Structure formats: C-alpha cells, structure tokens
Amino acid sequence: MSQLTDDLKQNYSLFVEEIKFSGKVWGVTTPEGWVVCDSEEYEDSEVIPFWSCEDDAKAQCSDEWAENSVSSIELSVFVERWLTGMAEDGVLVGPNWNADMSGLEVEPEALAEQLLD
C-alpha cells in the first residue's frame, strides 16, 4: 500500500529518505523513453516524475499509461548523470507524485544537494 498522501512536502521528504536508503529511483517509461510531463508551475518547462518505491511507479501504469512500464536508476547514476543533465536541460524533478499525479516540482540542483548531505 502506498505511503503517498495529499501532503506534497511529506511525499518529497519520503522520496529523499527512501532513495537514500534503497539506493534506487523509479520512473515510468514508454517505448520512446521516460515519461515527461508539462510543468504545472512554470510555463515552457517540463518535469520528469520519479518515485522512491517501485509499487508507486507501477500504480501510474494504468488507463492511458497502461502500456507503460517502470524502470529503476541507481542512486549514484541518478545524482551524477540524471540530475546534472536535467539541470543543464532545464527539466524539473517530480518526486513521489501521488495517484492524482500531483506533487512538487523541484530543481535538480536542490535535490542533488539534499541527496549529498
């Protein structure tokens, strides 16, 4: 059962805590690549949602995303390659979005700093 709630800040804290512990980040992929969403907060920005739990990522693979699957990224690769690349491309991180695909949109550099503490 998912630990994600309507408290977006709590979901973000859970994301940081769980990925530090497990060493993995989970995302949703299509045959074309990783799922990317339009930002709700910033015009002309995109967000890649990630989850700290495989089951929460899998829960997104229904309805219009039923053909999608989940993939994991090792934490070291996520920090060193993904977050750096996302920052360069101006893409935000969507950590632990809930079942309604609601969540915070975080600058990759800010997340990297928290993960390296």
FENSUL-V548616 format. One record per pair of residues at least 12 apart in sequence whose ideal C-beta (glycine too) atoms are under 8 Angstrom apart, sorted by the first residue. I is the first residue (numbers start at 1). J is the second residue. D is the distance in whole Angstrom. If there is no record, write none. Layout:
BEGIN
i->[I I]
j->[J J]
d->[D D]
END
This chain:
BEGIN
i->[2 2 2 2 2 2 3 4 4 4 4 4 5 6 6 8 8 8 8 9 11 11 11 11 11 11 12 12 12 12 12 14 14 15 15 15 15 15 16 16 16 16 17 18 18 19 19 19 19 20 20 22 22 23 23 23 24 24 24 24 25 25 25 25 25 25 25 25 26 26 26 26 26 26 26 26 26 26 26 27 27 27 27 27 27 27 27 27 28 28 28 28 28 28 28 28 28 29 29 29 29 30 30 31 34 34 35 35 35 35 35 36 36 37 37 37 39 39 40 41 42 42 45 45 45 45 46 46 46 47 47 47 47 47 48 48 48 48 48 49 49 49 49 49 50 50 50 50 50 50 51 51 51 52 52 54 54 56 57 58 59 60 60 75 79 79 79 82 83 83 83 83 84 84 86 87 87 87 87 91 92 92 92 92 93 93 93 93 93 94 95]
j->[53 55 56 59 98 99 53 56 96 97 98 99 98 98 102 98 102 103 104 104 95 96 97 98 103 104 95 96 103 104 106 52 96 50 51 52 95 96 95 111 114 115 52 52 53 52 75 78 115 75 115 52 75 74 75 76 72 73 74 75 50 51 52 72 73 75 78 82 50 51 52 53 54 56 57 70 71 72 73 48 49 50 51 57 70 71 72 73 49 57 60 61 65 68 69 70 71 68 69 70 71 67 68 67 48 71 48 49 60 65 68 48 91 49 94 101 92 105 105 105 92 105 90 91 92 105 90 91 92 91 92 93 94 105 86 91 92 93 94 94 95 97 101 103 73 78 93 94 95 96 95 96 97 95 96 70 72 96 70 70 99 97 101 115 112 115 116 108 108 109 111 112 108 112 108 107 108 109 112 108 105 106 107 108 105 106 107 108 111 106 111]
d->[7 7 5 7 8 7 7 6 6 8 4 7 7 7 8 8 7 5 5 7 7 4 8 6 6 8 5 6 7 5 7 6 6 8 7 5 4 4 8 8 5 7 8 4 6 5 6 8 7 7 7 7 8 6 5 8 5 7 6 6 5 7 7 7 5 6 5 8 7 5 7 7 5 7 4 6 7 5 8 7 7 5 7 6 7 6 8 7 7 6 5 6 7 5 7 6 8 6 6 7 5 7 5 8 6 8 7 7 8 7 7 5 7 6 7 7 6 6 7 5 7 7 6 7 6 8 8 5 7 7 4 7 4 5 7 6 8 7 6 4 8 5 7 7 8 8 6 7 6 8 8 6 8 8 6 6 7 7 4 5 6 8 7 7 6 5 7 8 4 7 6 5 7 8 4 7 4 5 8 7 4 6 7 7 7 5 8 6 5 8 7]
END
